[in-house]
Amino acid sequence: MSNILIINAHHYYPFAEGKLNGTLVHMADELLRAKGHKTRIVEVDKGWDVEQELENHQWADIVVLQTPVNWMGVPWNFKKYMDEVYTAGMSGALCNGDGRTEEKPKANYGGGGTLTGKQYMLSLTFNAPEESFSNPDEYLFRGKSVDDLLFPMHMNFRFFGMTLLETFACYDVMKNPEVEKDFQRFIQHLQANITG
């Protein structure tokens, strides 16, 4: 069984209270614990302790990032979390610097991760409809995928040596939500990618 860190990166707004992301976190926690995994949950909006978060990442076999996508990226409070926690982890907790050496100062940038053998999964909520992605005729994303859009997040985890589990996404959650279908797909996704 695995140790699983679930990070709820939602930031409260009056028009987006975080109920969907909170419910997905709760569902993941319940399902994973029922299958014998150990879980820890971090709610970024409630604040964090940097040393505890470094320990959480070292403890975890899998990190699940549950986040809305705001303006094509993660909420600002999770970016602050990354700036504080991940920068503190550069001294060996998450990586040994940036991977370069004095002998090869221009090679292997990003290859210093100390979390090799660990995995991560992005679970995303979008206002955008699913059809707006991976279609070259669509106005905004021009054929790009969800993972293309979240490329910087993938690189952050890769910087620590972690490998990707398949990304999950709920689409059109504000204008045309299909919450019950999303919940069913989420359970199937966790079963296929984590619980077996």
N, C-alpha and C positions, 0 to 999 in steps of 0.2 A: 504494500500500500504506500501511497505517496503523501508527502507533506505539501499542501497547496495553499499558497498565499493568494487571496482574492483582494484586489485593490478596487475600491469604488471611487472613481475619479470625478464623479458628478459634482458640479457646483450649483448651488441653489439659485434659481431666479424665480420671481413670481409667476412667470409664464411657463416655467419648466422646473417643477418642484422636485424631480428626481424619483418619482414613484416607479417608473419603468426600470431604471437602472437598479434601484434598491430591490425591487422584486426579483430581478435576474440574479443579483448577488445572493439573496435569500434562497432562491431555488437552487443555485449552484451549491451553496453551503449544505443545504439539506440533502441533496442527491449525493454529493461526494462523501459526506459523513456517513450516510446510510450504506454506502459501498465500502466503508472501512477506512477511508482516507482521513487524515488529520487536516483541519483547516484553520487558517487565521484570516480575519477580515480587517482591512484598514479602510476607514472612511476619510478620505483626504479632506473633505470639508470640515471635519472635526479637529484637524491639526495632526501633527505627528512629532515623534521624537526621532531624531536622525539616527542615533545609535540603535534604537529598537528596530528601525526600518532596515538598517544594514544587517542586523541579526535575522530579521524576517526573511530577507533575500537569501542569506546563507542557509537558513533552515529549510527553505522551500525547495522541493523538487520541480514544482511547476508554479509559475506566476500567471494568474488570470487577471488581465486588466479589463475591467468593466467601465466603459466610458462613453458618454455622448461625443459626437463629433461636432464641435462648435467652430464655425468659420474655418473649415477644412483642417482642423487639428484638435488636439485635446484641450480641455478647459485650462484657463490660466493657472488655477490653483494646483493642478497636477504638474504643469510645467515648473512651477515654483518647487514642488516636491522633488521633481527630478533634479533641478538645479542644486538643491540642498543635499538630498540624500545621495544622488549618484556622484556628485562632485566629491563628497566625503568618502565615497567608496573607491576613489582612484588610488588610494594608498595600499590596496591589497584586499580589502573586503569584497569588492566586486571586480576589480581589475588591478593589474600592476602597471599603472600608467597607461599610455596609449599604445603600447606594443612595440614601439620603435626602440632601437638600441643605439649607443654611441657608434658602434661599428657599422650599423646600417640605419642612418638617421632618416632616410627617405623611403624605407621599406616597412611593410607590415603594420601600417597605421590601423589601429583598432583591434589588433590581435593580442592584446594583453589580458583578456578576460579570464577571471578565475572561477566563473560559474559554469564551466563546461560540464556537459552531462545533464544540465538542467534545461527545462523547456518553458515556453511562454505561450499564452494564447490571448489574442485580442478579441473582445466581445464588444461590439459597437452598436450605438443607436444613432440613426440618421433621420433628419427631416427629408432628405432626398429620397426619391423613389428608386427602387432597385434598377429600373430600366434606364436610369441616367448614367449608369456605369457600363463600361465595356462595350459601348456602342459608339463608333466613330462619328455617327451622324448627330449625336446629342451635343447640345450647345456647350455645356460647361466642361465636362470631363474628357470629351473628345476621344473616347475609346479607352480611357484609363480605368483600371480596376480599383476596388476598395483598397487593396494592398498597395497599389501604386500611390494612392493618396496618403496612406499612412506609412509610407516608406521611412520617414525619419524615426518613427517609433520602432519599426523593425530594426533599424540600424542601432538604436540605443541598446536594445536587448542583445543584438549580435556583438556589440562592443564588449559585453560582459561574457561572451562565449556561449550564450544560450541559443537554443534552436527552436524553430517555429512549430507550433501546432496550428492546424487550420483555423483561419479567422472566421468568426461568426458575426452576423450583422442583422439588425432589425431595421427595416426601411420605412420611410414615409410615416413616421410615428406621430407626427403632429396633424397632418392634413388627411391622412387616410390610414389610420392604424388598424392592424390586424393582430391584436395583442395575443389572443388565444392561439392563433396559428404560430406566432413568434415563440410563445412559450413551449409549444409542442416541438418546434424545430430546435429550440435551445436544448431541451432535454435530450433529443436524439443526437445533437451535436456533441454534447458532453459524453454521452454514452459511447459514441463512435470514436472520440478523440482522447478521452481520459479514463473512463471507467471500464471500457472494454465491453 
